[in-house]
Amino acid sequence: MTLPDGRGPAAGPATEDLLRRHAPQVLGALVRRYGHFDAAEDAVQEALLAAARQWPQDGVPGNPRGWLIRVASRRLADSLRAEEARARREETALRLEPRDPRAAPADDDTLTLLFLCCDPVLTPPARIALTLRAVGGLTTAEIARAHHVPEATIAQRISRAKARLRAAGADHPFRPPSPEDRDARLPSVLQVLYLIFNEGYTATSGPALHRGELAREAIRLTRATRRLLPREGAVTGLLALMLLTEARSAARTGPDGELVPLDEQDRGRWDRAAVAEGTALVEEALTEGPPGPYQLQAAIAALHDEATGPATTDWPQILGLYDVLVTKTPDPMAELGRVVALAMVDGPEAGLAALTALEPRFPDSHRLAAVRAHLLERTGAHQAAADAYRTAARGTLSLPERRYLQTRAARLDP
């Protein structure tokens, strides 16, 4: 496991999954007990680093959550002692000596932590960066790649966000937000859950295409949010979108971990129970007020999942949904999805023409190059398509994506 600061030895997938699952719960327990969100988050990161170093050698402790709470509590106490040497601070630090971890609250504070990180005192970019780090368990580098900004910029956002929460006293007392605060924070919460899921479904870097623990955690948190707000169409739509998308995960990779595109997947391997649940949620979400971006994306996903194959996919309806979607969100990925749908309806030449207009919004994006390569291949311009595939391959840090794009390029070379 590569820890949030980029240091640390490699731990196995099971250890990484365990640490990622416990990290927000440990942070929630510390903040509930002691406050000091900024110092607690630093202490949890140090505990994760210690676990990644020790557990592969010594074995996972019988109570991993308690182990992390105990180590993080000690680091937090040490931090507070170092920060303030005055007697009052010393007394506070002594009082923070860790108690028996078995006495820690059994409640999962992750949802409360999620809404805390989306406090309106923070700017929207700061909320998202902090929540992806503290709740989603993403590294600073992963967050930077998801937002197409330098890693140093994200690190600065996280640091400033923690300082702002400390100054506002937002972490004390640590409790769920009021209904008014909850409504104000919900858009940021949903955006963060969406980004966590996307990183899980298609990892932006590394040897694996799919990071199942992240996708499952995003779905779990979205279910919890929906239990809190059962009649909120955006929440229902987001949960439907996740389920309909994750339902395809088993068919997205081949025997050697290679990427399998949607039109070549064995649809018999799709999770039909997840498809059925997601489809029902889409229908429910569309009755809960005017459809927003999540409901529309879920409707598009449902059309893909209900089709028996590429030839039976209702591309005209998908294009119509994309036409509405791009009016409701500034996300350039929605524009790119519309280009693909347009090409399926009106032909690859129409798609290539629309793609040219998007280039300013996708500086150095491998995804735009990959779509261009696919459309060029459909027109028969094989050499140009091969060049575009190679350009896309150079732009991705995902090894499965890179291998897939390189393979496509090689097949088209004379």
N, C-alpha and C positions, 0 to 999 in steps of 0.2 A: 504493500500500500504506500502510495506517495502522499504524505500528509500535507495539510493546507499550506505550509510554508515551503513545500517542495523538498524537504529533507526526509530522512528516514529510510529504513531498509524496505525491501519488498516483502509484503506479507501475502499469504494466500488469499484467494477470493473469499473463503469462508470467514477468515478473520476480518477482512475488509468489510464484508457485509455486516458482521456483528458490530464492529466499531461504528459504522455509519448508522446502524439502527439505534444504537444506544446513545449516540452523541447528543441529539436534541433532548432526549429524556434526562440525561445527566445535567445538561445545561439548565433545563427547566427546574430540576430539583435544587440546584445550587442557587438559582435566582430566587426561587420561592423561599428558601431558607435564609439566605443571606443578603439578597439584593445585589447591588454592584454588578450590573449586567456586563459592563465592559471588562472588568477584571475577571469575572466568572468565565466569560467566553475565552479569554486568554488562558485561564487555568485549565479549561476543558481541552483546548488544543494541545496543551503540554501533556495532559493525561493521555490523550490519544497517541501522541508521539511516544510516550513511555510504553504504552501497551503494544504498539507496533514493533517496538524494539524487543520487549520482554516476552510477549506471548508466544511468538514463533519458536523461541528457545525453551521457555519454561512451561509452556502449555497454558491454555485458557483457564482462568480461575473458575471455581464453581459458581461464583456470583459475579459475573463480569460487570454488571451495572454497579453493584456495590463497590467493586474494586475501583472503577473509574470515579465514582463519587468520592471515595476516600482519598485517592491520589489528587483529584482536582481540588478537593477541600483543603488539603494541605498546601497545595500551590497557591490557592487563593489567600489562605491565612498568611503565608510567607510574603505574598505580594502586598497585602495591606500593612503588614509590619514594616516592610521596607518603604512604603509610601509615606507613612506617618509615624514618626518616632515619639510623638507626644504621648503622655500617659493615657489620654482618652482613647487614642487609636490603639495603643498597646492592649488596653482592656478589651476593646472590640475584637482585636485579632485573637487574643487568648480565648475569647468566647466562641470563636469560630473553629476551634479545634474539632476535628471530625468526630462525629458520634458513630455508633455502630451502624454500618450501612444497611443492616437489616431493618433498622427503624426508619429508613428513608420513606417518604410518601410513595405509595404504590401507584398513585395516579400517573397517567401519562400526560405530562404538561406540554406536549409538543404543540397542540393546537393553541393553547394560551401563548406560548412562545412565538408561534407564527404570527398571531395578531399583534403581539408586542413589537416585533421587528418591523411591522408595517404601520407604526405610529405616524400620524400626520405631521409631527414635528420634523420628520425627516423628508428630504426631497424624494420624489419617486425613484430616481436612479439609486439613491442610497438605501432606500427600503429594500429594493430588489436585491442589491448586492449583499446586504447584511443578512437577509433571510435565506438566500441561497447558500451562504456560508454557514450560518448558525443552525438552520433547520434542514436544509437540503443536503448539507455535508459536501457541497462542491468545493473544490480547491479554488484559490484565487485565479489560477491560470484558466481553469474551466469556465469560470464566470466571465473572464475577459474575452475568451473565444466566443462565448455565446452572445456577447454584446459587441464584438468587433472593435474592442478598445484595448489599449495597452494594459498589461498586468499591473503596472505601477499605479495606473488610474483607479483600478478596482480596489487595490490595497488602500489607497488614500480614502476612497469613499467609505470603506468599511471602518477604518480608524475614526474618521470624522463622525460617522453615524453612531458609533458606540459612545463617543464623547458627547454627542448631542443628547442621546438618551440619558446619560448620566447627569448632564446639566439640568435636564427637564424633570428628573426624578421619576421617569416613566416606568421604572422597574420596581417601584415600591409604593404600595404593596403589589405583589405579583399575583394578578387575578385576571379572569376573563374580562374583556372590555364590556362597557355598557352597550345597550342596543344602538345608541347613537354613534358611539365610537366604532362599533363593529361594522355598521353600514358604511362609514367613511373609509374604513380600511379594507373593505372587501375587494374592490378592484385590484389593489396591490397584492392581496393574498392570492387571488385567482391567477394573476399573472405569474407570480412566483411558482405556484403549483404547476402551472402550464410549462414553465421553463424547466423545472425539475423533471417533469415527465419526459420532455423532449430530450434532455440529456440522457435519460435512462433508455429511451426507445432507440435513439440513434446517437451513440457517444461521439463527441467531437474529436476525440483522440484515443489512442491506445489500441491494443490488439483485438478487442472485442467490439462487435457492432452494437450489441445490446447489453445494457447494464440493468439487469432485472431487478436488483434491489432498489434502485432509484425509482424505476417505473412503478414498482409495487408500493413503495412508500408514498409516492405522489397520489396514487389511487386511494390508499388508506386514508391519507389526510383529507382528500377531497370527499370521501365518504363521510368522514367525521364532520366536515364543514357542512355537508348537506343535511346531516342529522340536526345540526344547529339551525340551519335555514332551509327547511324542506320545501318551501314554495318559491325559492329564488331561482328563476329560470337560468341565469348564467351559471350557477353552481351545478344545477342538473345537467345543463348542456356540456359543461366541462367534464363531468364524470362520464357522460355518454361518449364524448370524444375519446377520452382515455381508454375506456373499455373496448370500443370499436377498433381503435388503433392497436392496442396491446393484444387483441385477439389474434392478430396475424403474426405475432412474434415467432412462433415455432417454425413457421414456413419461410422466414426471412433469411435464413442462413442454410447453407448446404452442409454436407458431412464434414468438410474441413473448415467450417466457419466462414466460407465465402458468402458474399452478399448475393441474394436472389431478388431481383426486382419484382414489383407487384404483378406485372403481367405474366411472369413465369412461375409464380408460386403455386404450390400444390394446395389448393383451397380446401382440400379434405383435411389438412392439418390445422386449419383455423379453429379457434375455440368457439364453437357454436353457442355455447351457453353464454359467453361474454357478448357475442354478437346479438343474441336475443335480448339480453338485459340492456345493452346499449341502445338497441333500436327502440325498445319500449320507453327508455328514458328520453330519447330524442322526441318521440311523439308527445311525451308529457311536457318536455321543456318548451316545445313550440306552442303550447297552450298557456304558458305562464307569462304572457305579455309579448311585446314586439321582440323578434329574435335578434340577438346580438351576435358578436363574432363567434363565441363558443358554440351556440346553438347551430349556427350556419355551418361551421366546420364539422360538427357532429352529423348534421344532415348529409354532408358530402361523404363523410366516412361511411355512413349507413348505406348509401347508394353503392359504394365500392364493395362493401361486405355482403350485400344482398345479391349482387350479380354472380352468376355461375361461372363467369370467365370474362376475359377482356372484350369479347365480341358482344356480350349482352350487357355491358356497362352502359348506363344511361348518361352518356357524355353531354348531350344537350341540356339536360336538367342540371348536371354538375356545373356546366358553364354558366347557366342562369344563376345558380347559387353563388358562384364566384363573383359574378357581376355585382351582386348585392353585397357580398362580403368586402370587396375592396373599397366600397363606399363607407364602411363602418370601422375600418382599422387601418392604421398607417403601416402595418407589417408588410415589408416587401416580399416575404415568403408567400403571402396570399396572392400578390401580383404574379409571382412566379408560378404558383399553382394554376392561376387563371390562364397563363400562357400555354401550359400543358393541355388544359381542357380545350382551349381555343384550337390548338393544333389537331386535337382528336376530332373536332367538329368540322373545321374549315380547311384542314390540311397543314402540313408542316411549314409550308411557305408563309402562311398567315401567322403561324407561331413565331417564326424567325423574325418577321417584321415587327411583331409586338415586342419581341425580346430585345431588339435594338434600342427601343425607347426606355427599357428598364436599366440599361447598363450604368447610368450615373448613380443609381441607387444600390448597385452591387459592386463597389470597388474591390477588385481582387477576390471575388467570390468564386469558389470552386463549384458552387451549386448552379450558378448561371452558366458557367462553362460546360457543366455536365448536361444541362438541358439543351444548350446549343448543339453539343455533340450528338445527342440523341435525335434532334430534329434534322440535323445535316445528314445523319445516317439514313433517315427515312426518305430524304430527297435523292439519295444515291450519290451524294458528294462524299465518298468514302475517305479520301485523303484529308479533306478539310475536317471531317468528323474525327478521324484518328488524331489529328493535331489538337482538336478541342478536348478530346478525352485525356490526352497527355497533359494539357494545361490544367484541367480539372484535377488530375491525379497529383500534380505538384502542389496544389493548393489545399489539400486535406491532410489532417494529422491522424485520421482514422485509417488504420492499416487495412481493414476489410474493404472500405471504400476505395482506397488507393489501388489495391490489387484488382478489384472489379473494373475500375476505370482503365488501368493498364492492360488488362486482358481484352477489353473491348477495343482499345486502340490497336493491339497486336492483331486482332482478327481482321481489322480493316486495312492493314498495311498491305501493299502489293507483295 
